[in-house]
């Protein structure tokens, strides 16, 4: 495999702190309290708001309540939250090895594209990554991971197909999105998902450390 699409949250970076603080700010600012425990809030990390609001709050993303909450979340996240993360141990070494071996590296994330690009640049990953593809700013017109992957495959000038491209991610949405685009997927257990979730989604490979991704990519 010569090309890899990487999820961002939980795969390249640990974004839990900023997102959790942003979610709590959002609920406190709009409801006056936080209706979910931390375990539930962590499940917001990875999927888009359109998915999480529907699953956990029973509202659609185009509902005025959802729009108010998204606006409130971004009041915090756009200023402080997006910088409150760390690059996962071993990720820089993995990116360096893949780049050294001539692999093309892309990001395909359900995070709004502008945020993803800022993170990649701020944390020094831009030299390794050819393009960053993310959700649309409204998280509606390009909200599912399968849509982001399809968008990325169409937008880049690199010839990407099921024979030379693999998706890497930590949540079932990454695996399902890959398969819906006829791609194989590498699931990682060091993020916000776990082995059971990735196995249930029929991940083609499951790894525990970033450098194991490079090993698979160089063998195939």
N, C-alpha and C positions, 0 to 999 in steps of 0.2 A: 504494500500500500504506500503510495507516494504522497498522499494528501490526507490531512487530518482536520476535522472540524472539532473544536473543543468547546464544551460548555464553559461558562465562567464561574458562577457561584458554586462553590463546593468541588470544583474540578481544578481550577487554576488558583482561585483565591478563597479565603475564608471570610465571607462577608457578613457573618452572623451578627456581630456587634452593632454595626450601623443600621442594618435592616430591622433588627429587633427594637432598637431605640426609636427608629422611625415609625414602626408600627404602633408602639406604645404612645408616642407623641400624637400620632394620627387619631387613635381611639380616644385618648384623653381630651384632645382638642375638639373632637366632634361629638363624642358621647358623654364625656365627663368621667369615663371609667374604661378599663380594658376588659372586654367580654370573654377573652380567651386566656388559657394558661400558656406558659412558655412553650410547652411541648407542641401545642396547636399552632402557636405563632411561628415556630420553626418550620412548620409545613408550608408556610407562605414563601419560604426561600426556595427559589428555583422556578416554579410555575409563575405565570403572569397574574396580575390582579384580577383579570377577567375570570380566570379559573378559581382563584382562592376566594374571591368575594361570593361567587356562586356556591362553592362547596361549603364554606364555613359560615357565611352570613346570609345566604339565601337571597342575594340580590344580584342583578345583572350589572355588568360594568357600565352600561349606558344609563343606569338609574341615576337620578340627581344625587341621591345619597352616596352612591359609589364615587361619583365625580367629585363630590365635596371631600370625601375621604382621600382620594388620590391626590387632590390639590394639597391637602393638609400634610400628607406623607412627604410630598416633594418639598414643602417648606423646610422640612428638616433635612431630608436626604440629599437634596440638590446642593445644599450648603456644606453640611458636615458629614452626613452619613456615608456618602460614597467613598470618603477617604478613610473611614474607620474600618479598615480591613487589613488583612495580612496575606502575603503570597504563601501558599502552602509549601511546606518543607519539601524539597526535592524537585519543585516545578522548574526552577531556573536551570538546574542540571539537565532535566529532561528536555526542555526546549533547546538548550545548547546542543545536546546530542542529536536531536532530530534535525536541527538546522545544519549541523556539521555533515550529516549524511545526505543532505540535499532534499529533505522532506519539506513540502509546503504546508504551513501551519495557518489555520484560520480560527476565528472565534465565531460560534453560532450560539447565541444566548437569548433567553426570553426577557432579559433586562432591556429596557429601551436603549437603542443603539448609541445615542449620544452619551449615556452614562458608561456604557461598555467601552467606548473609545477613550473616554477620559481616564478610566481605570487602567487600561492597557498602557496608555502613555505615562500616566503618573507613576506607575510602579515599574517602569523600565522594561516592559515586555514588547514594546513596539518593534525593536530590531528583529524579533523572531517571528512576528505575526504579519502575514501578507495583507489580510483584510479582516475587518470586524463586522459581523452581521448580527443585528439585534432586532428586537420587537420595534414596531412603530411607536412613536411617542405617545399615542393615545391608547396603546396596548389593545386595540380592537381589530384594526384591519390586518395586522400581522401578529397574532397573539399566541398561537400554538407553536410548539417547537418544530413540528413538521412543516409549518408555514415558513419559519425562519430558515430552516435547512433548505427548503425548496427555493426560497428567495436568494440565499447565498449561492446555491448552485447555478442559478440563472444569471446572477449579477456579475460574477467574476469572469475574467477572460480565460482563466485556467480551465482546461478540459477536465471536468469532474464527472465521474460516473460510478456505478456500483462496483466496478473492478478496481478502481484506484483511490477510493475515498472511504474513510471510516469516521464514524461519529464517536466522540468520547464524552461521557457524562456521568453524573452521580445519581440521577433520579430516573424513575421509570419513564417520565415524559421524554427524556433524551433517547432512550432505547426505542420506545414506540415511535417517536418522530423519525428516527433513522430508518426503521423498518418500513414505515409508510412511504419513504423515499427510496426503497429498495437498497438500503445501505446496511452494512454490518455495523455493530456497535460494541464498544468497549465500556463496560461499566466499572466505576471506581467506588470502593467502599469507604474511602477516607473522607467523603463529603457528607452530605445531608441525607443520603439514602443509605440502604444497607444491603447485604447480600441477598436476603429474602426478597426485597423489593426488586432488585435487579434480575434475580433468577426468574421471578414471576413474569417479568416483562420480556424474558427470553433473550437476555444479553448474550452476545456471541462469545465474549470473554469477560471475566471479572478479575480485577486486579486490586491490590491493597496499597500500592505505592506508585508515585508518578513514574519512576524509572522503569517499572514493569510495562508501562505503555510504550516506551521507546523500544524495549526488547521485542514486543509483539510487532510493532511497526517495521522493525529492521529484519524480522524473520519472514514476514509475509511478502 
